[in-house]
Amino acid sequence: MDNGPRVGVGIIITRGDEVLLVRRTGTHGADTWSTPGGHLDSSEQLEQCAAREAMEETGVDVGDIRFRAVTNDVFPGGRHYVTIWMEGEYLGGEPTARALDEVSSVGWFRWKDLPRPLFLPLANLLAGRCYPAVQRDG
């Protein structure tokens, strides 16, 4: 039964010219790289969701969280997400894989040297398949 698209929130955390990425585990996007993120909880503000997911998955504190873009992500097999992308500045905390059922590893990567494969929503964002349509070129 199709209940329509779900809402996800991704948080782009930067430190200088690097971005914090996690390697996903589980059935949804397993073995792909993305930013921390997850489902938007009922009554949760976007900034709260972004900060919560960053802390739950990596143990990192994020500040100055703001809206970046939205992607419309239809996965093979029909799973459909609308991903709201937020971005923020790294404030502190040693990045570690904390939610081991969701994340197997964490690391800082230069924008021009991202690991592959990328999680579909992040690939869509970086390719400019987003609203507003802007490309991240590092």
Residue, then its C-alpha position, 0 to 999 in steps of 0.5 A: m500500500d502506497n502512503g505517498p512520499r515521506v519527509g527526510v531531512g539531511i544536514i550538510i555539516t561543513r568544516g572549512d572546505e570539508v563536509l561530514l559524510v556517513r556510510r549508510t547501513g540497513t536496507h535503505g541506501a546501504d553502503t552509500w555515502s550521505t550526510p547525516g539525516g533522517h525522518l522528520d518527526s511530528s511537530e519537529q522544526l527542521e533545524q531541530c531535526a537536523a541537529r538531532e540527526a547529526m548528534e544521534e548519528t555522529g555525535v557532532d554539534v552543529g550551529d547556524i542551521r539554515f535551509r539549503a534546498v529540497t530534492n524529490d527522490v524516487f528510489p528504484g522499487g518506488r520508495h519516494y522521499v522529499t528531502i529537505w536539505m539544511e546546512g550548518e557549521y561544525l561546532g564540535g564533537e569527535p565524529t564517530a558512528r553512533a547509530l550503528d544500525e544506520v551508520s557504519s563509518v563517518g569521515w570528513f571529505r573534501w567536496k572535490d574528493l567525495p567517496r562513492p557511491l553517493f546516496l540518491p538524495l545527495a547525488n540529486l542535490l549535487a547534480g542540481r536536481c533540486y529546488p532551488a536548482v543550484q549546484r554545489d561545486g565546492 
